[in-house]
């Protein structure tokens, strides 16, 4: 890890072994675990957590108060809005250890995850899909679609820039 190739705020914790790409910016009170992989030109906002078994692509923007838990993969150009949530265990219980039951979550290239949305583990968010603020995603989202609500439902098809193409 060449700490001169990326910027880290003095309050951030980067565990030895973490792989951080050139040009990435890591802000206040962020923690990147030892086995995490973070691509080039990313921005990890204030109070972000990046777990050991995570992969973050290039040019990913993660806003404040987001935790990227084990078994989450974010491809290139993904946007994670403020305080959005990932899970990695489908049926957690405090007294039951389920680390061997993590379900992977894949967020494909160019997808946007709106503020305060929740992504339940085990789903795939398609290329350039958009998740509305506060939505709860419980199943796969097809590429180039906008979903909103709880549970999240498709409302329209969108283009690469997030513009509406047609209603459903």
GROMACS elastic network, one bead per residue, 0.5 to 0.9 nm:
[ bonds ]
;  ai    aj funct       b0    kb
    1     4     6  0.88343   500
    1     5     6  0.86628   500
    1    16     6  0.80437   500
    1    17     6  0.70880   500
    1    18     6  0.70535   500
    1    19     6  0.60241   500
    1    20     6  0.67293   500
    1    21     6  0.86937   500
    2     5     6  0.57955   500
    2     6     6  0.77382   500
    2    19     6  0.89850   500
    2    20     6  0.81963   500
    2    21     6  0.89513   500
    2    22     6  0.85565   500
    3     6     6  0.58324   500
    3     7     6  0.71989   500
    3     8     6  0.80490   500
    3    20     6  0.83969   500
    3    22     6  0.89803   500
    4     7     6  0.71851   500
    4    22     6  0.85688   500
    5    20     6  0.85978   500
    5    21     6  0.74481   500
    5    23     6  0.60701   500
    5    24     6  0.79048   500
    6    20     6  0.73441   500
    6    21     6  0.69123   500
    6    22     6  0.52285   500
    6    25     6  0.60551   500
    6    26     6  0.80464   500
    6    40     6  0.86270   500
    6    41     6  0.83799   500
    7    22     6  0.88631   500
    7    23     6  0.72125   500
    7    24     6  0.63601   500
    7    26     6  0.61010   500
    7    27     6  0.82982   500
    8    11     6  0.82111   500
    8    12     6  0.64631   500
    8    13     6  0.85645   500
    8    14     6  0.84710   500
    8    24     6  0.84527   500
    8    25     6  0.60987   500
    8    27     6  0.61771   500
    8    28     6  0.81659   500
    9    12     6  0.54715   500
    9    13     6  0.87638   500
    9    25     6  0.82903   500
    9    26     6  0.62153   500
    9    27     6  0.51081   500
    9    28     6  0.55367   500
    9    29     6  0.79095   500
    9    30     6  0.84859   500
   10    13     6  0.81747   500
   10    27     6  0.84240   500
   10    28     6  0.73013   500
   10    29     6  0.84243   500
   11    27     6  0.79389   500
   11    28     6  0.54163   500
   11    29     6  0.51197   500
   11    30     6  0.74461   500
   12    26     6  0.71507   500
   12    27     6  0.65763   500
   12    28     6  0.55133   500
   12    31     6  0.58942   500
   12    32     6  0.82357   500
   12    46     6  0.87806   500
   12    47     6  0.85343   500
   13    29     6  0.71740   500
   13    30     6  0.61960   500
   13    32     6  0.63559   500
   13    33     6  0.82612   500
   14    17     6  0.85206   500
   14    18     6  0.67873   500
   14    30     6  0.81057   500
   14    31     6  0.58836   500
   14    33     6  0.64503   500
   14    34     6  0.73436   500
   15    18     6  0.59545   500
   15    31     6  0.77878   500
   15    32     6  0.62003   500
   15    33     6  0.51983   500
   15    35     6  0.83321   500
   16    19     6  0.88192   500
   16    33     6  0.79425   500
   16    34     6  0.53921   500
   16    35     6  0.84958   500
   17    33     6  0.80689   500
   17    35     6  0.60477   500
   17    36     6  0.80370   500
   18    32     6  0.68632   500
   18    33     6  0.61962   500
   18    35     6  0.52090   500
   18    36     6  0.51942   500
   18    37     6  0.62311   500
   18    38     6  0.79883   500
   18    52     6  0.83817   500
   19    34     6  0.79532   500
   19    35     6  0.73921   500
   19    36     6  0.62992   500
   19    38     6  0.59960   500
   19    39     6  0.79646   500
   20    23     6  0.88674   500
   20    24     6  0.70595   500
   20    36     6  0.82671   500
   20    37     6  0.62466   500
   20    39     6  0.60752   500
   20    40     6  0.72122   500
   21    24     6  0.59236   500
   21    37     6  0.82035   500
   21    38     6  0.59196   500
   21    41     6  0.68549   500
   21    42     6  0.78039   500
   21    58     6  0.78965   500
   22    25     6  0.89806   500
   22    39     6  0.75112   500
   22    41     6  0.62904   500
   22    42     6  0.86551   500
   23    39     6  0.89442   500
   23    40     6  0.57434   500
   23    42     6  0.70971   500
   23    43     6  0.89016   500
   24    38     6  0.81611   500
   24    39     6  0.74192   500
   24    40     6  0.55886   500
   24    43     6  0.57970   500
   24    44     6  0.79257   500
   24    58     6  0.88614   500
   24    59     6  0.82370   500
   25    41     6  0.72521   500
   25    42     6  0.62127   500
   25    44     6  0.62526   500
   25    45     6  0.82113   500
   26    29     6  0.89003   500
   26    30     6  0.68663   500
   26    31     6  0.89561   500
   26    42     6  0.82193   500
   26    43     6  0.60788   500
   26    45     6  0.64403   500
   26    46     6  0.78656   500
   26    48     6  0.87807   500
   27    30     6  0.61837   500
   27    43     6  0.78841   500
   27    44     6  0.61114   500
   27    45     6  0.51453   500
   27    46     6  0.50946   500
   27    47     6  0.77122   500
   27    48     6  0.83021   500
   27    64     6  0.89881   500
   28    45     6  0.71465   500
   28    47     6  0.63268   500
   28    48     6  0.85136   500
   29    45     6  0.87801   500
   29    46     6  0.58690   500
   29    48     6  0.72532   500
   29    49     6  0.88512   500
   30    44     6  0.74571   500
   30    45     6  0.73174   500
   30    46     6  0.59060   500
   30    49     6  0.58332   500
   30    50     6  0.81727   500
   30    65     6  0.89285   500
   31    47     6  0.75228   500
   31    48     6  0.63779   500
   31    50     6  0.62534   500
   31    51     6  0.83994   500
   32    35     6  0.85042   500
   32    36     6  0.66261   500
   32    37     6  0.88961   500
   32    38     6  0.88881   500
   32    48     6  0.81485   500
   32    49     6  0.60493   500
   32    51     6  0.65666   500
   32    52     6  0.79014   500
   33    36     6  0.55954   500
   33    37     6  0.89984   500
   33    49     6  0.80225   500
   33    50     6  0.60407   500
   33    51     6  0.53312   500
   33    52     6  0.51562   500
   33    53     6  0.87589   500
   34    37     6  0.87275   500
   34    51     6  0.81460   500
   34    52     6  0.60340   500
   35    51     6  0.76419   500
   35    53     6  0.63743   500
   35    54     6  0.77751   500
   36    50     6  0.66798   500
   36    51     6  0.61182   500
   36    53     6  0.59789   500
   36    54     6  0.53055   500
   36    55     6  0.62677   500
   36    56     6  0.81324   500
   36    70     6  0.89372   500
   37    50     6  0.88857   500
   37    52     6  0.82329   500
   37    53     6  0.83001   500
   37    54     6  0.64134   500
   37    56     6  0.60240   500
   37    57     6  0.81381   500
   38    42     6  0.74806   500
   38    50     6  0.88689   500
   38    54     6  0.83316   500
   38    55     6  0.61863   500
   38    57     6  0.62681   500
   38    58     6  0.74692   500
   38    60     6  0.87956   500
   39    42     6  0.64247   500
   39    55     6  0.80896   500
   39    56     6  0.58066   500
   39    59     6  0.71367   500
   39    60     6  0.77953   500
   39    76     6  0.82141   500
   40    57     6  0.73565   500
   40    59     6  0.61651   500
   40    60     6  0.83698   500
   41    58     6  0.60449   500
   41    60     6  0.73549   500
   41    61     6  0.88669   500
   42    56     6  0.85256   500
   42    57     6  0.80442   500
   42    58     6  0.60957   500
   42    61     6  0.57581   500
   42    62     6  0.79264   500
   42    77     6  0.87361   500
   43    59     6  0.75383   500
   43    60     6  0.64711   500
   43    62     6  0.60275   500
   43    63     6  0.77870   500
   44    47     6  0.84768   500
   44    48     6  0.63660   500
   44    49     6  0.88197   500
   44    60     6  0.82478   500
   44    61     6  0.64009   500
   44    63     6  0.64224   500
   44    64     6  0.75846   500
   44    66     6  0.89042   500
   45    48     6  0.60365   500
   45    61     6  0.79967   500
   45    62     6  0.59022   500
   45    65     6  0.74567   500
   45    66     6  0.82427   500
   45    82     6  0.87646   500
   46    63     6  0.72182   500
   46    65     6  0.64196   500
   46    66     6  0.86359   500
   47    63     6  0.88611   500
   47    64     6  0.58128   500
   47    66     6  0.70897   500
   47    67     6  0.83633   500
   48    62     6  0.76440   500
   48    63     6  0.77008   500
   48    64     6  0.61445   500
   48    65     6  0.52545   500
   48    67     6  0.55702   500
   48    68     6  0.77464   500
   49    65     6  0.79567   500
   49    66     6  0.65324   500
   49    68     6  0.59253   500
   49    69     6  0.75969   500
   50    53     6  0.86388   500
   50    54     6  0.69406   500
   50    55     6  0.89546   500
   50    66     6  0.86597   500
   50    67     6  0.60957   500
   50    69     6  0.62534   500
   50    70     6  0.80342   500
   51    54     6  0.58090   500
   51    67     6  0.78672   500
   51    68     6  0.60318   500
   51    70     6  0.51802   500
   51    71     6  0.84905   500
   51    72     6  0.87303   500
   52    55     6  0.87465   500
   52    69     6  0.77532   500
   52    70     6  0.59602   500
   52    71     6  0.86148   500
   53    69     6  0.74910   500
   53    71     6  0.54820   500
   53    72     6  0.74004   500
   53    73     6  0.87134   500
   54    68     6  0.70713   500
   54    69     6  0.67925   500
   54    70     6  0.53460   500
   54    71     6  0.56709   500
   54    72     6  0.53029   500
   54    73     6  0.57415   500
   54    74     6  0.81459   500
   55    70     6  0.89826   500
   55    71     6  0.82842   500
   55    72     6  0.68726   500
   55    74     6  0.62330   500
   55    75     6  0.78791   500
   56    59     6  0.89636   500
   56    60     6  0.70487   500
   56    72     6  0.84377   500
   56    73     6  0.60324   500
   56    75     6  0.61809   500
   56    76     6  0.74325   500
   56    78     6  0.88140   500
   57    60     6  0.62786   500
   57    73     6  0.80558   500
   57    74     6  0.58658   500
   57    77     6  0.72625   500
   57    78     6  0.79901   500
   57   109     6  0.86107   500
   58    75     6  0.73030   500
   58    77     6  0.63301   500
   58    78     6  0.85269   500
   59    76     6  0.59375   500
   59    78     6  0.73621   500
   59    79     6  0.88624   500
   60    74     6  0.77461   500
   60    75     6  0.78082   500
   60    76     6  0.60270   500
   60    79     6  0.59394   500
   60    80     6  0.80066   500
   60   110     6  0.87378   500
   61    77     6  0.73909   500
   61    78     6  0.64142   500
   61    80     6  0.61369   500
   61    81     6  0.82103   500
   62    65     6  0.86843   500
   62    66     6  0.69436   500
   62    78     6  0.81922   500
   62    79     6  0.60910   500
   62    81     6  0.65659   500
   62    82     6  0.75665   500
   63    66     6  0.66398   500
   63    79     6  0.79845   500
   63    80     6  0.59757   500
   63    81     6  0.53061   500
   63    83     6  0.73626   500
   63    84     6  0.86078   500
   63   115     6  0.87364   500
   64    81     6  0.77367   500
   64    82     6  0.50512   500
   64    83     6  0.62607   500
   64    84     6  0.89452   500
   65    82     6  0.61630   500
   65    84     6  0.76183   500
   65    85     6  0.89012   500
   66    80     6  0.76996   500
   66    81     6  0.80559   500
   66    82     6  0.66393   500
   66    83     6  0.51559   500
   66    84     6  0.58403   500
   66    85     6  0.63730   500
   66    86     6  0.81669   500
   67    83     6  0.83936   500
   67    84     6  0.81645   500
   67    85     6  0.67477   500
   67    86     6  0.68716   500
   68    71     6  0.86029   500
   68    72     6  0.64488   500
   68    73     6  0.85774   500
   68    85     6  0.81140   500
   68    86     6  0.65060   500
   68    87     6  0.85472   500
   69    72     6  0.60653   500
   69    86     6  0.68689   500
   69    87     6  0.70274   500
   69    88     6  0.66346   500
   70    73     6  0.86918   500
   70    87     6  0.89615   500
   70    88     6  0.68198   500
   70   102     6  0.76857   500
   70   104     6  0.80260   500
   71    88     6  0.67703   500
   71   102     6  0.67562   500
   71   103     6  0.66733   500
   71   105     6  0.63393   500
   71   106     6  0.84749   500
   71   121     6  0.87566   500
   72    86     6  0.79189   500
   72    87     6  0.87150   500
   72    88     6  0.76911   500
   72   103     6  0.85903   500
   72   104     6  0.57117   500
   72   106     6  0.60964   500
   72   107     6  0.79190   500
   72   121     6  0.83516   500
   73   104     6  0.77364   500
   73   105     6  0.62494   500
   73   107     6  0.61847   500
   73   108     6  0.83062   500
   74    77     6  0.84628   500
   74    78     6  0.64618   500
   74   105     6  0.84778   500
   74   106     6  0.62456   500
   74   108     6  0.64729   500
   74   109     6  0.76082   500
   74   111     6  0.89733   500
   75    78     6  0.63512   500
   75   106     6  0.77910   500
   75   107     6  0.60964   500
   75   108     6  0.51358   500
   75   110     6  0.76133   500
   75   111     6  0.85906   500
   76   108     6  0.74764   500
   76   110     6  0.64656   500
   76   111     6  0.88666   500
   77   108     6  0.87174   500
   77   109     6  0.57568   500
   77   111     6  0.72357   500
   77   112     6  0.87410   500
   78   107     6  0.73900   500
   78   108     6  0.73955   500
   78   109     6  0.60271   500
   78   111     6  0.50036   500
   78   112     6  0.59000   500
   78   113     6  0.79408   500
   78   128     6  0.83626   500
   79   110     6  0.73500   500
   79   111     6  0.64390   500
   79   113     6  0.60426   500
   79   114     6  0.80917   500
   80    83     6  0.84371   500
   80    84     6  0.67841   500
   80   111     6  0.85950   500
   80   112     6  0.62313   500
   80   114     6  0.65566   500
   80   115     6  0.74509   500
   81    84     6  0.58919   500
   81   112     6  0.76376   500
   81   113     6  0.57359   500
   81   116     6  0.71231   500
   81   117     6  0.81353   500
   81   133     6  0.81474   500
   82   114     6  0.74952   500
   82   116     6  0.64175   500
   82   117     6  0.89745   500
   83   114     6  0.89390   500
   83   115     6  0.59381   500
   83   116     6  0.50042   500
   83   117     6  0.77790   500
   84   113     6  0.72767   500
   84   114     6  0.68975   500
   84   115     6  0.53279   500
   84   118     6  0.58946   500
   84   119     6  0.80550   500
   84   133     6  0.83830   500
   84   134     6  0.80071   500
   85   115     6  0.89748   500
   85   116     6  0.67696   500
   85   117     6  0.62111   500
   85   119     6  0.61071   500
   85   120     6  0.83550   500
   86   105     6  0.83019   500
   86   117     6  0.87046   500
   86   118     6  0.60172   500
   86   120     6  0.63159   500
   86   121     6  0.68541   500
   87    90     6  0.74276   500
   87   102     6  0.89028   500
   87   103     6  0.85715   500
   87   105     6  0.85212   500
   87   118     6  0.78822   500
   87   119     6  0.65241   500
   87   120     6  0.53967   500
   87   121     6  0.51082   500
   87   122     6  0.87909   500
   88    92     6  0.89608   500
   88    99     6  0.88719   500
   88   101     6  0.83446   500
   88   102     6  0.51396   500
   88   103     6  0.54793   500
   88   104     6  0.67868   500
   88   105     6  0.76503   500
   88   120     6  0.73724   500
   88   122     6  0.75628   500
   89    92     6  0.57112   500
   89    98     6  0.71203   500
   89    99     6  0.77954   500
   89   101     6  0.64951   500
   89   102     6  0.50631   500
   89   103     6  0.61904   500
   89   120     6  0.84021   500
   89   121     6  0.64657   500
   89   122     6  0.86923   500
   90   101     6  0.82498   500
   90   102     6  0.77164   500
   90   103     6  0.72947   500
   90   120     6  0.72350   500
   90   121     6  0.63008   500
   90   122     6  0.80708   500
   91    98     6  0.87889   500
   92    95     6  0.88882   500
   92    96     6  0.74537   500
   92    97     6  0.83200   500
   92    98     6  0.73009   500
   93    96     6  0.52743   500
   93    97     6  0.75875   500
   93    98     6  0.82911   500
   94    97     6  0.74714   500
   97   100     6  0.81237   500
   97   101     6  0.88983   500
   98   101     6  0.51614   500
   98   102     6  0.70791   500
   99   102     6  0.57995   500
  102   121     6  0.78986   500
  102   122     6  0.83858   500
  103   121     6  0.54694   500
  103   123     6  0.83854   500
  104   121     6  0.61689   500
  104   123     6  0.73201   500
  104   124     6  0.86688   500
  105   119     6  0.82592   500
  105   120     6  0.81407   500
  105   121     6  0.54676   500
  105   123     6  0.52120   500
  105   124     6  0.58938   500
  105   125     6  0.81409   500
  106   122     6  0.78964   500
  106   123     6  0.65792   500
  106   125     6  0.62743   500
  106   126     6  0.83995   500
  107   110     6  0.85266   500
  107   111     6  0.66841   500
  107   112     6  0.89344   500
  107   123     6  0.84018   500
  107   124     6  0.58334   500
  107   126     6  0.66123   500
  107   127     6  0.76691   500
  108   111     6  0.60897   500
  108   124     6  0.73891   500
  108   125     6  0.59023   500
  108   126     6  0.52231   500
  108   128     6  0.73162   500
  108   129     6  0.82826   500
  108   143     6  0.84040   500
  109   126     6  0.75954   500
  109   128     6  0.63128   500
  109   129     6  0.88617   500
  110   126     6  0.86821   500
  110   127     6  0.57808   500
  110   129     6  0.74150   500
  110   130     6  0.89494   500
  110   160     6  0.78307   500
  111   125     6  0.71199   500
  111   126     6  0.69199   500
  111   127     6  0.56428   500
  111   130     6  0.57940   500
  111   131     6  0.80874   500
  111   143     6  0.84295   500
  111   144     6  0.84474   500
  112   128     6  0.69149   500
  112   129     6  0.63747   500
  112   131     6  0.61301   500
  112   132     6  0.84563   500
  112   162     6  0.88582   500
  113   116     6  0.85871   500
  113   117     6  0.67851   500
  113   118     6  0.87262   500
  113   119     6  0.87298   500
  113   129     6  0.83959   500
  113   130     6  0.60583   500
  113   132     6  0.68732   500
  113   133     6  0.74892   500
  114   117     6  0.57698   500
  114   130     6  0.74323   500
  114   131     6  0.54896   500
  114   132     6  0.50299   500
  114   134     6  0.70384   500
  114   135     6  0.79028   500
  115   131     6  0.88968   500
  115   132     6  0.76109   500
  115   134     6  0.63872   500
  115   135     6  0.88504   500
  116   132     6  0.88693   500
  116   133     6  0.57156   500
  116   135     6  0.75480   500
  117   131     6  0.72242   500
  117   132     6  0.69763   500
  117   133     6  0.53371   500
  117   136     6  0.58138   500
  117   137     6  0.77521   500
  118   134     6  0.70125   500
  118   135     6  0.62976   500
  118   137     6  0.61211   500
  118   138     6  0.86200   500
  119   122     6  0.87998   500
  119   123     6  0.76709   500
  119   135     6  0.83497   500
  119   136     6  0.61626   500
  119   138     6  0.67923   500
  119   139     6  0.88160   500
  120   123     6  0.68943   500
  120   136     6  0.73985   500
  120   137     6  0.59479   500
  120   138     6  0.53632   500
  120   139     6  0.78457   500
  121   124     6  0.88835   500
  121   138     6  0.78628   500
  121   139     6  0.89672   500
  122   138     6  0.84768   500
  122   139     6  0.79487   500
  122   140     6  0.84198   500
  123   137     6  0.80657   500
  123   138     6  0.70918   500
  123   139     6  0.55359   500
  123   141     6  0.78323   500
  124   139     6  0.76166   500
  124   141     6  0.64162   500
  124   142     6  0.81930   500
  125   128     6  0.84833   500
  125   129     6  0.65560   500
  125   130     6  0.84977   500
  125   131     6  0.87320   500
  125   139     6  0.87120   500
  125   140     6  0.58497   500
  125   142     6  0.66358   500
  125   143     6  0.72073   500
  126   129     6  0.54614   500
  126   130     6  0.87900   500
  126   140     6  0.76506   500
  126   141     6  0.56918   500
  126   144     6  0.70096   500
  126   145     6  0.81326   500
  127   130     6  0.89664   500
  127   142     6  0.76172   500
  127   144     6  0.62776   500
  127   145     6  0.88783   500
  127   160     6  0.86691   500
  128   143     6  0.58913   500
  128   144     6  0.50668   500
  128   145     6  0.75621   500
  128   158     6  0.82185   500
  128   159     6  0.76316   500
  128   160     6  0.58178   500
  128   161     6  0.80174   500
  128   162     6  0.76445   500
  129   141     6  0.70345   500
  129   142     6  0.68473   500
  129   143     6  0.51189   500
  129   146     6  0.59691   500
  129   147     6  0.81013   500
  129   157     6  0.87323   500
  129   158     6  0.76582   500
  129   159     6  0.88432   500
  129   160     6  0.84902   500
  129   162     6  0.81148   500
  130   141     6  0.87452   500
  130   143     6  0.87601   500
  130   144     6  0.73599   500
  130   145     6  0.62322   500
  130   147     6  0.64811   500
  130   148     6  0.87761   500
  130   158     6  0.82526   500
  130   162     6  0.72764   500
  131   134     6  0.84329   500
  131   135     6  0.65852   500
  131   136     6  0.86716   500
  131   137     6  0.80153   500
  131   141     6  0.86818   500
  131   145     6  0.84428   500
  131   146     6  0.59154   500
  131   147     6  0.52066   500
  131   148     6  0.62818   500
  131   152     6  0.80872   500
  132   135     6  0.55518   500
  132   136     6  0.89524   500
  132   146     6  0.70441   500
  132   147     6  0.59996   500
  132   149     6  0.74919   500
  132   152     6  0.84208   500
  133   148     6  0.73612   500
  133   149     6  0.84541   500
  134   148     6  0.76690   500
  134   149     6  0.70021   500
  134   150     6  0.79832   500
  135   147     6  0.74388   500
  135   148     6  0.50895   500
  135   150     6  0.55383   500
  135   151     6  0.68529   500
  135   152     6  0.54845   500
  135   153     6  0.87148   500
  136   148     6  0.77675   500
  136   149     6  0.64807   500
  136   151     6  0.51698   500
  136   152     6  0.53345   500
  137   140     6  0.76889   500
  137   141     6  0.80213   500
  137   147     6  0.82802   500
  137   148     6  0.85248   500
  137   149     6  0.84950   500
  137   150     6  0.75057   500
  137   151     6  0.61521   500
  137   152     6  0.51541   500
  137   153     6  0.83075   500
  138   150     6  0.88777   500
  138   151     6  0.66289   500
  138   152     6  0.71624   500
  139   151     6  0.89492   500
  139   152     6  0.83297   500
  141   144     6  0.87595   500
  141   145     6  0.71687   500
  141   146     6  0.84012   500
  141   147     6  0.76205   500
  141   152     6  0.89919   500
  141   153     6  0.88419   500
  141   154     6  0.80741   500
  142   145     6  0.60707   500
  142   146     6  0.88983   500
  142   154     6  0.89370   500
  143   146     6  0.89584   500
  143   157     6  0.87171   500
  143   158     6  0.88950   500
  144   156     6  0.87979   500
  144   157     6  0.58171   500
  144   158     6  0.51188   500
  144   159     6  0.59979   500
  144   160     6  0.69510   500
  144   162     6  0.80696   500
  145   154     6  0.66058   500
  145   155     6  0.76384   500
  145   156     6  0.59179   500
  145   158     6  0.54143   500
  145   159     6  0.82085   500
  145   162     6  0.87921   500
  145   164     6  0.88480   500
  146   153     6  0.81844   500
  146   154     6  0.57440   500
  146   155     6  0.59127   500
  146   156     6  0.55636   500
  146   157     6  0.62263   500
  146   158     6  0.65953   500
  146   162     6  0.83282   500
  146   164     6  0.84606   500
  147   152     6  0.54665   500
  147   155     6  0.57647   500
  147   156     6  0.75580   500
  148   151     6  0.77912   500
  148   153     6  0.55768   500
  148   154     6  0.67560   500
  148   155     6  0.70528   500
  149   153     6  0.63582   500
  150   153     6  0.77146   500
  154   157     6  0.80277   500
  154   167     6  0.89670   500
  154   168     6  0.72886   500
  155   166     6  0.88095   500
  155   167     6  0.61072   500
  155   168     6  0.56107   500
  156   164     6  0.65778   500
  156   165     6  0.71022   500
  156   166     6  0.55464   500
  156   168     6  0.53781   500
  157   162     6  0.89772   500
  157   163     6  0.84798   500
  157   164     6  0.60284   500
  157   165     6  0.53927   500
  157   166     6  0.54846   500
  157   167     6  0.66166   500
  157   168     6  0.77572   500
  158   161     6  0.76540   500
  158   162     6  0.53899   500
  158   163     6  0.52175   500
  158   165     6  0.50773   500
  158   166     6  0.73481   500
  159   162     6  0.53355   500
  159   163     6  0.54227   500
  159   164     6  0.66278   500
  159   165     6  0.65255   500
  160   163     6  0.74833   500
  164   167     6  0.77870   500
